[in-house]
């Protein structure tokens, strides 16, 4: 068995908070040149790889440009920066709630993805924080949906990331969400909802199916008025769209949800009206590195609760803010 060895450090710096792409040539490859392998593997389109090689944009571990005729070497690493998509800036800031030498806790706005994925690359909380804080090694310990606002934990040191991710895997993080949804007097609350949720690749929505429950949520009504309720949601598991699926199953779809109960037409690019009224409000855990007990509270306010009419005709502006977030 071939022993795994760590990859060498990237000879290229980040660009706009985004790491360069790293490609390792397979040990069982039969290509004559590095160029031949990249053309076959990356499916980048006619002439794209040749153009990058001409421009010296693909480099080896020594930082030198890979040439067209560079021989294929099994196990060799090469790096390059991918072309970044044009992105409409999300017009809201990422607030830093807490920062020390190990972690950063950020209060993410609606519409901003947590980490690069698909068409959202530089307009993500991770890329922004790397640039703004000057911490290129910053990584996310978990994720929030792009449409959900609230608290996200990031790690500063790559060697410590696994310890913080384990907190979420082992359910040693207390997470509390807040939502605004219709009020239904016939729905008895509080209650704990248990179901089996599946999310198929390529399908926008998750769904409940018959089987052993893998999703558990505690749902409480905090207050209600004018046919709307403010809810406290406590997920005990972390299935995709879990809270949105469970609220919809109760007949209480969260306001602004473009997927539940019905998949809405895609919004125009750059449209930031009526954000999903779901907020990751509280994050509480014992730091696995320092041993400190942390409790963080989002300063964001779900606009549809204090000012429904304003939310319903909402236009891009700074989000409403609540009190200063609690520290650890």
C-alpha positions as CSV (number, residue, x, y, z in Angstrom):
1,X,0.0,0.0,0.0
2,X,1.4,3.4,-1.0
3,X,1.8,5.7,2.0
4,X,0.0,9.0,1.8
5,X,2.3,12.0,1.9
6,X,1.1,15.6,2.5
7,X,0.9,17.8,-0.5
8,X,3.6,20.5,-0.9
9,X,2.5,24.0,-0.1
10,X,0.9,25.9,-2.9
11,X,3.4,28.1,-4.9
12,X,0.5,30.4,-5.8
13,X,-1.1,32.8,-3.4
14,X,-4.9,33.1,-3.0
15,X,-6.8,35.3,-5.3
16,X,-9.7,37.3,-3.9
17,X,-9.7,34.9,-1.0
18,X,-9.9,31.8,-3.2
19,X,-7.3,29.1,-3.2
20,X,-5.7,28.0,-6.4
21,X,-6.8,24.7,-7.9
22,X,-4.4,21.8,-7.1
23,X,-4.2,18.8,-9.4
24,X,-2.2,15.6,-8.7
25,X,-1.3,13.5,-11.6
26,X,-2.4,9.8,-11.1
27,X,0.2,7.2,-10.4
28,X,-1.3,4.9,-13.0
29,X,-1.5,7.5,-15.8
30,X,-0.5,6.7,-19.3
31,X,-0.3,10.2,-20.7
32,X,2.9,11.4,-22.4
33,X,2.7,15.0,-21.1
34,X,1.1,17.0,-18.3
35,X,-0.8,18.9,-20.9
36,X,-2.4,15.7,-22.3
37,X,-3.6,14.7,-18.9
38,X,-5.0,18.2,-18.0
39,X,-6.9,18.3,-21.4
40,X,-8.4,14.9,-20.7
41,X,-9.2,15.4,-17.0
42,X,-10.5,19.0,-16.8
43,X,-12.8,19.1,-19.9
44,X,-12.1,22.9,-20.0
45,X,-13.0,23.4,-23.6
46,X,-11.0,23.6,-26.8
47,X,-7.8,25.5,-26.4
48,X,-8.3,26.5,-22.8
49,X,-5.5,24.4,-21.4
50,X,-3.2,25.4,-24.2
51,X,-4.0,29.0,-23.6
52,X,-3.2,28.7,-19.9
53,X,0.1,27.0,-20.7
54,X,1.0,29.7,-23.2
55,X,0.4,32.3,-20.5
56,X,2.4,30.5,-17.9
57,X,-0.7,30.1,-15.6
58,X,-0.1,26.5,-14.7
59,X,2.8,25.9,-12.4
60,X,4.6,23.1,-10.6
61,X,5.6,22.8,-6.9
62,X,8.7,25.0,-7.6
63,X,6.5,27.8,-8.9
64,X,7.8,27.5,-12.4
65,X,5.4,27.5,-15.4
66,X,4.6,24.1,-16.8
67,X,5.5,23.9,-20.5
68,X,3.5,22.3,-23.3
69,X,6.0,19.4,-23.6
70,X,6.6,18.8,-19.9
71,X,6.7,15.1,-19.3
72,X,4.0,13.3,-17.3
73,X,5.4,12.4,-13.9
74,X,3.1,10.2,-11.8
75,X,2.2,11.8,-8.5
76,X,3.3,15.3,-9.7
77,X,1.3,18.3,-8.4
78,X,0.3,21.3,-10.5
79,X,-1.6,24.5,-9.5
80,X,-3.5,27.2,-11.4
81,X,-6.2,29.8,-10.7
82,X,-9.6,29.0,-12.2
83,X,-11.5,31.7,-14.0
84,X,-13.9,33.3,-11.5
85,X,-17.5,33.8,-12.5
86,X,-19.0,37.3,-12.6
87,X,-20.9,37.8,-9.4
88,X,-23.3,40.5,-8.3
89,X,-22.1,41.7,-4.9
90,X,-24.3,40.8,-2.0
91,X,-24.9,44.3,-0.5
92,X,-24.7,43.3,3.2
93,X,-21.7,43.0,5.5
94,X,-20.4,39.9,7.3
95,X,-20.2,40.9,10.9
96,X,-17.4,39.5,13.1
97,X,-18.9,38.6,16.4
98,X,-15.8,37.1,18.0
99,X,-12.2,36.4,17.0
100,X,-9.2,34.9,18.8
101,X,-6.1,32.9,17.6
102,X,-8.2,29.8,17.0
103,X,-11.6,30.7,15.8
104,X,-13.7,33.4,14.1
105,X,-17.5,33.6,14.7
106,X,-19.3,35.6,12.0
107,X,-22.8,36.8,11.6
108,X,-23.7,36.0,8.0
109,X,-26.3,38.0,6.1
110,X,-29.0,36.4,4.0
111,X,-28.2,35.7,0.3
112,X,-24.4,35.1,1.0
113,X,-23.1,31.6,0.7
114,X,-20.9,30.3,3.5
115,X,-18.2,28.7,1.2
116,X,-17.4,28.8,-2.5
117,X,-19.7,26.5,-4.5
118,X,-21.1,26.7,-8.0
119,X,-21.7,30.2,-9.2
120,X,-21.0,31.7,-5.7
121,X,-17.2,31.9,-5.3
122,X,-15.8,35.3,-4.2
123,X,-19.2,36.5,-2.9
124,X,-19.1,34.1,0.0
125,X,-18.6,34.6,3.7
126,X,-15.3,32.6,3.7
127,X,-13.7,34.5,0.8
128,X,-14.8,37.9,2.3
129,X,-13.4,37.1,5.7
130,X,-10.1,35.8,4.3
131,X,-9.7,39.1,2.5
132,X,-11.0,41.4,5.2
133,X,-9.2,39.7,8.1
134,X,-6.0,38.8,6.3
135,X,-6.3,35.2,7.3
136,X,-5.7,33.1,4.2
137,X,-5.9,29.8,6.1
138,X,-9.4,30.5,7.4
139,X,-11.8,27.6,7.0
140,X,-15.5,26.9,7.8
141,X,-16.2,24.4,10.5
142,X,-19.8,24.0,9.3
143,X,-22.2,25.7,6.8
144,X,-25.4,27.6,6.7
145,X,-27.6,27.7,3.6
146,X,-27.1,30.7,1.4
147,X,-30.6,32.0,2.2
148,X,-30.3,31.6,5.9
149,X,-28.7,34.3,8.0
150,X,-26.8,34.0,11.3
151,X,-23.8,32.6,13.1
152,X,-21.1,30.6,11.4
153,X,-17.9,29.2,13.1
154,X,-14.6,29.5,11.2
155,X,-11.3,28.0,12.2
156,X,-8.0,29.9,11.9
157,X,-5.5,27.0,12.0
158,X,-5.8,24.2,9.5
159,X,-4.4,21.7,12.0
160,X,-7.2,22.5,14.4
161,X,-10.1,22.4,12.0
162,X,-10.9,18.8,12.6
163,X,-11.4,19.3,16.3
164,X,-14.0,21.9,15.7
165,X,-15.8,20.0,13.0
166,X,-16.0,17.0,15.4
167,X,-18.1,19.2,17.7
168,X,-20.8,19.4,15.0
169,X,-20.5,15.8,14.0
170,X,-20.9,14.6,17.6
171,X,-23.7,17.1,18.3
172,X,-21.8,18.9,21.0
173,X,-22.9,22.3,19.7
174,X,-26.2,23.8,20.9
175,X,-27.8,25.6,17.9
176,X,-30.9,27.8,18.2
177,X,-32.7,29.2,15.2
178,X,-35.5,31.8,14.9
179,X,-38.1,31.9,12.2
180,X,-41.2,33.9,11.2
181,X,-44.0,31.8,9.7
182,X,-47.8,31.7,9.6
183,X,-49.6,31.2,12.9
184,X,-52.0,28.3,13.0
185,X,-53.9,27.9,16.3
186,X,-54.6,24.3,15.4
187,X,-51.0,23.3,15.5
188,X,-50.1,22.2,19.0
189,X,-46.7,23.6,20.1
190,X,-44.2,23.1,21.5
191,X,-43.4,19.8,20.0
192,X,-40.5,17.6,18.8
193,X,-40.7,16.6,15.1
194,X,-39.0,13.4,14.0
195,X,-38.9,12.2,10.4
196,X,-36.6,10.7,7.8
197,X,-35.4,13.4,5.3
198,X,-33.6,12.6,2.0
199,X,-32.0,15.1,-0.3
200,X,-31.2,13.8,-3.8
201,X,-28.3,15.2,-5.8
202,X,-29.6,17.6,-8.5
203,X,-33.0,18.1,-6.8
204,X,-33.6,21.4,-5.2
205,X,-35.8,20.2,-2.4
206,X,-35.5,17.7,0.3
207,X,-38.4,15.4,1.2
208,X,-39.7,13.3,4.0
209,X,-39.9,9.5,3.4
210,X,-41.0,6.5,5.4
211,X,-38.2,5.0,7.5
212,X,-36.1,5.4,10.6
213,X,-36.0,9.1,11.6
214,X,-32.7,10.9,10.8
215,X,-34.0,14.4,11.5
216,X,-35.2,15.7,14.9
217,X,-36.3,19.3,15.5
218,X,-37.8,21.0,18.6
219,X,-40.3,23.7,17.6
220,X,-41.6,26.3,19.9
221,X,-44.0,29.3,19.4
222,X,-42.6,32.4,21.1
223,X,-45.4,34.8,20.2
224,X,-47.9,35.6,17.5
225,X,-49.9,38.5,16.0
226,X,-51.7,39.3,12.8
227,X,-51.7,35.8,11.6
228,X,-47.9,35.4,11.9
229,X,-45.8,33.6,14.5
230,X,-42.2,34.0,15.8
231,X,-40.8,30.6,16.4
232,X,-37.8,29.1,18.2
233,X,-36.3,26.1,16.4
234,X,-33.8,23.7,18.0
235,X,-32.4,21.2,15.6
236,X,-31.0,18.1,17.2
237,X,-29.7,16.8,13.9
238,X,-28.3,18.5,10.8
239,X,-30.1,17.2,7.6
240,X,-30.2,19.5,4.6
241,X,-33.1,21.9,4.8
242,X,-34.3,20.1,8.0
243,X,-36.0,23.1,9.7
244,X,-37.6,24.3,6.5
245,X,-38.9,20.8,5.8
246,X,-40.3,20.3,9.3
247,X,-41.9,23.7,9.5
248,X,-43.6,23.1,6.1
249,X,-44.8,19.7,7.2
250,X,-46.6,21.3,10.1
251,X,-48.3,23.7,7.7
252,X,-46.1,26.6,8.8
253,X,-43.8,27.3,5.8
254,X,-41.2,29.9,6.7
255,X,-41.8,33.3,5.1
256,X,-39.7,34.0,2.1
257,X,-38.9,30.3,1.4
258,X,-38.6,29.8,-2.4
259,X,-38.7,26.0,-2.1
260,X,-41.3,25.0,0.4
261,X,-44.2,24.4,0.0
262,X,-43.8,25.2,-3.7
263,X,-40.6,25.7,-5.8
264,X,-40.8,29.3,-7.0
265,X,-39.4,30.7,-10.2
266,X,-35.7,31.7,-9.9
267,X,-35.2,35.3,-8.8
268,X,-33.4,37.6,-11.2
269,X,-29.7,37.9,-10.6
270,X,-29.1,40.6,-8.1
271,X,-32.5,40.4,-6.5
272,X,-32.4,40.6,-2.8
273,X,-36.0,41.2,-1.8
274,X,-37.9,39.4,0.9
275,X,-35.1,37.2,2.5
276,X,-36.0,33.9,4.0
277,X,-37.1,34.6,7.5
278,X,-34.8,32.0,9.2
279,X,-31.9,33.0,11.4
280,X,-29.2,31.0,13.1
281,X,-29.5,33.0,16.3
282,X,-27.5,31.1,19.0
283,X,-24.3,29.0,18.9
284,X,-23.0,27.5,22.1
285,X,-20.2,25.1,22.7
286,X,-17.1,24.3,24.7
287,X,-14.0,25.1,22.8
288,X,-12.1,21.9,22.2
289,X,-8.7,23.7,22.1
290,X,-8.9,26.2,24.9
291,X,-11.6,24.7,27.0
292,X,-13.6,28.0,27.2
293,X,-17.4,27.8,27.2
294,X,-18.7,30.0,24.4
295,X,-22.2,31.4,23.8
296,X,-22.7,33.7,20.9
297,X,-26.0,35.5,19.9
298,X,-26.7,37.0,16.5
299,X,-27.4,40.7,16.4
300,X,-29.7,40.3,13.4
301,X,-33.5,40.8,13.4
302,X,-35.9,39.0,11.1
303,X,-37.5,42.0,9.4
304,X,-40.9,40.3,8.8
305,X,-41.6,40.3,12.6
306,X,-41.3,43.9,13.6
307,X,-42.1,45.3,10.2
308,X,-44.0,42.9,7.9
309,X,-45.0,45.5,5.3
310,X,-41.5,46.7,5.0
311,X,-40.2,43.2,4.5
312,X,-42.9,42.4,1.9
313,X,-41.8,45.3,-0.2
314,X,-38.2,45.1,0.8
315,X,-35.4,46.6,-1.3
316,X,-31.6,46.3,-0.8
317,X,-30.3,48.1,2.2
318,X,-28.4,47.4,5.4
319,X,-30.3,44.7,7.4
320,X,-31.9,45.6,10.6
321,X,-29.7,45.1,13.6
322,X,-30.4,44.1,17.2
323,X,-28.3,44.5,20.3
324,X,-24.6,43.9,20.3
325,X,-24.0,40.1,20.2
326,X,-23.0,38.4,23.4
327,X,-19.4,37.3,23.7
328,X,-18.1,34.0,25.2
